[in-house]
Amino acid sequence: MRYLSKRVESLTVVEQTPDDPSRVFFGATVELRDDDDAAVTYRIVGADETDARTGWISVHSPVARLLIGRHQGDSVTLPRPGGAQTFEIFTITYA
C-alpha cells in the first residue's frame, strides 16, 4: 500500500498532444510495418500501465526508447525473439 501511495503522489497526467504530433513521444500509438506489410502496433505508456497483450509498452522499454523522437516514415530495427527486424513507422496517433 505504501508503494502505491508514493506512486500516486508522483504521477503526472498528460492531457495534451505534443507540439509536434508527427514525432513519437510518450502517449503515442505507433503502427509499424515490415517489408511484407505486416503490422504491429505499440502504445507508449507509463511503467505502471504496461500490458503486452494489448501492445502497451513502458516508456522505459528498449522498443519505446528506439521509437521516441522518430518521425512517420522513419525505419527502425527492433530486437525481436527471432532476431532483429526492421520496420517503417507507418502511423503515429495520440488519443
C-alpha positions, 0 to 999 in steps of 0.5 A: 500500500505504501508503494502505491501511495508514493506512486500516486503522489508522483504521477503526472497526467498528460492531457495534451498532444505534443507540439509536434504530433508527427514525432513519437513521444510518450502517449503515442500509438505507433503502427509499424510495418515490415517489408511484407506489410505486416503490422504491429502496433505499440502504445507508449505508456507509463511503467505502471500501465504496461500490458503486452497483450494489448501492445502497451509498452513502458516508456522505459522499454528498449522498443519505446526508447528506439521509437521516441523522437522518430518521425512517420516514415522513419525505419527502425530495427527492433530486437525481436525473439527471432532476431532483429527486424526492421520496420517503417513507422507507418502511423503515429496517433495520440488519443 
